[in-house]
Amino acid sequence: MYSSDRDQLRRGWVDAWHKRNQPERCSPLELQIIGIIQEHPEYHALLEAGLTGGEYLPEMGETNPFLHMSLHLALREQVTTDRPAGIAHIHRQLTLLHGSAHEAEHAMMDCLAEALWQAQRSGQVPDEQVYLNCLKNLLKEKQT
């Protein structure tokens, strides 16, 4: 599942979805992927059809389903490992405020995407403190 090849990464999502009725054949990562896909019925037809190509242009109002679901996966790993330190607490608080972990992740995604974009742009690792500050601001905004 780890690759820099876009189509290969997308194929991993499609393959996991096609194995959803055979959980005994799934790796722990595939089971996580299936769980995320189940929460996004708007992407089921795309995955059923095995469509991995295509460009998704945010400036045209398009959401990249593979990026969206990958951000869920990344956030869940960060929360599970509490890395960066404190993210698990922030996630718990946002879950309470938003009513579900899934909606909390949606709120957190912009911060993660921004941190990754800035890191890519600068050629450096993501700045964890800037990322955490962005997440903390979400809490402040939601609490006021």
C-alpha positions as CSV (number, residue, x, y, z in Angstrom):
1,M,0.0,0.0,0.0
2,Y,3.0,2.3,0.4
3,S,4.1,3.7,-2.9
4,S,4.7,6.9,-4.7
5,D,2.8,5.7,-7.7
6,R,-0.7,7.3,-7.6
7,D,-2.5,4.6,-9.6
8,Q,-1.0,1.9,-7.4
9,L,-2.1,3.6,-4.2
10,R,-5.6,4.1,-5.6
11,R,-5.7,0.5,-6.7
12,G,-5.1,-0.5,-3.1
13,W,-8.3,1.2,-2.1
14,V,-10.2,-0.5,-4.9
15,D,-8.7,-3.9,-4.1
16,A,-9.5,-3.6,-0.4
17,W,-13.1,-2.6,-1.2
18,H,-13.5,-5.6,-3.5
19,K,-12.3,-7.9,-0.6
20,R,-14.8,-6.4,1.9
21,N,-17.0,-9.6,2.0
22,Q,-14.0,-11.8,2.7
23,P,-12.5,-10.2,5.9
24,E,-10.4,-13.3,6.6
25,R,-8.4,-12.4,3.4
26,C,-7.8,-8.8,4.5
27,S,-4.8,-7.4,6.2
28,P,-5.3,-5.1,9.2
29,L,-4.7,-2.1,6.9
30,E,-7.2,-3.3,4.4
31,L,-9.8,-3.7,7.2
32,Q,-9.2,0.0,8.2
33,I,-9.5,1.0,4.6
34,I,-12.8,-0.9,4.3
35,G,-14.1,0.9,7.4
36,I,-13.3,4.3,5.9
37,I,-14.9,3.4,2.6
38,Q,-18.1,2.2,4.4
39,E,-18.4,5.7,5.9
40,H,-18.3,7.2,2.4
41,P,-21.2,5.7,0.4
42,E,-20.7,8.5,-2.2
43,Y,-17.5,6.8,-3.3
44,H,-18.9,3.2,-3.5
45,A,-19.8,3.3,-7.2
46,L,-16.4,4.7,-8.1
47,L,-14.6,1.9,-6.2
48,E,-17.0,-0.8,-7.5
49,A,-16.2,0.2,-11.0
50,G,-12.5,0.1,-10.2
51,L,-11.9,3.6,-11.4
52,T,-8.5,4.8,-10.3
53,G,-7.6,7.3,-12.9
54,G,-8.7,10.9,-13.3
55,E,-7.8,14.2,-12.1
56,Y,-9.7,16.0,-9.3
57,L,-9.4,19.8,-9.5
58,P,-10.2,21.6,-6.2
59,E,-10.4,24.9,-8.1
60,M,-13.4,23.3,-10.0
61,G,-15.0,22.3,-6.7
62,E,-14.0,18.6,-7.1
63,T,-13.0,16.5,-4.1
64,N,-10.4,13.8,-4.7
65,P,-12.0,10.8,-3.1
66,F,-8.7,8.9,-2.7
67,L,-7.0,11.9,-1.0
68,H,-10.0,12.4,1.2
69,M,-10.1,8.8,2.4
70,S,-6.3,8.8,2.8
71,L,-6.5,11.8,5.1
72,H,-8.9,9.9,7.2
73,L,-6.4,7.0,7.3
74,A,-3.5,9.3,8.2
75,L,-5.5,11.0,11.0
76,R,-6.6,7.7,12.5
77,E,-3.0,6.5,12.6
78,Q,-1.9,9.8,14.2
79,V,-4.6,9.5,16.8
80,T,-3.8,5.9,17.6
81,T,-0.1,6.6,18.1
82,D,-0.7,10.1,19.6
83,R,1.8,11.5,17.2
84,P,2.2,14.4,17.1
85,A,1.9,14.3,20.9
86,G,-1.5,15.7,22.0
87,I,-3.4,14.9,18.8
88,A,-5.4,12.1,20.5
89,H,-6.7,14.5,23.1
90,I,-7.6,17.1,20.5
91,H,-9.4,14.4,18.5
92,R,-11.4,13.3,21.6
93,Q,-12.4,16.9,22.2
94,L,-13.4,17.5,18.6
95,T,-15.3,14.2,18.6
96,L,-17.4,15.4,21.5
97,L,-18.0,18.8,19.9
98,H,-18.9,17.3,16.5
99,G,-20.8,14.3,17.6
100,S,-18.7,11.6,15.9
101,A,-15.0,10.7,15.3
102,H,-15.7,10.8,11.6
103,E,-16.9,14.4,11.7
104,A,-14.0,15.4,13.9
105,E,-11.7,14.0,11.3
106,H,-13.4,16.1,8.6
107,A,-12.8,19.1,10.7
108,M,-9.1,18.2,11.2
109,M,-8.4,17.4,7.5
110,D,-7.8,21.0,6.4
111,C,-5.1,21.3,9.0
112,L,-3.4,18.1,8.0
113,A,-3.7,18.9,4.3
114,E,-2.2,22.4,4.9
115,A,0.7,21.0,6.9
116,L,1.5,18.4,4.2
117,W,1.2,21.0,1.4
118,Q,3.5,23.4,3.3
119,A,6.0,20.6,3.9
120,Q,5.9,19.6,0.2
121,R,6.3,23.2,-0.9
122,S,9.3,23.8,1.4
123,G,10.9,20.4,0.9
124,Q,10.9,19.9,4.7
125,V,9.1,17.6,7.1
126,P,5.7,18.9,8.3
127,D,6.0,21.4,11.2
128,E,4.2,19.5,14.0
129,Q,3.8,22.6,16.2
130,V,2.1,24.6,13.4
131,Y,-0.1,21.6,12.7
132,L,-1.1,21.2,16.4
133,N,-1.8,25.0,16.7
134,C,-4.1,24.7,13.7
135,L,-5.9,21.8,15.4
136,K,-6.1,23.7,18.7
137,N,-7.7,26.6,16.9
138,L,-10.4,24.3,15.7
139,L,-11.2,23.6,19.3
140,K,-11.3,27.3,20.2
141,E,-13.5,28.1,17.2
142,K,-16.0,25.3,18.0
143,Q,-16.2,26.1,21.7
144,T,-17.0,29.8,21.1
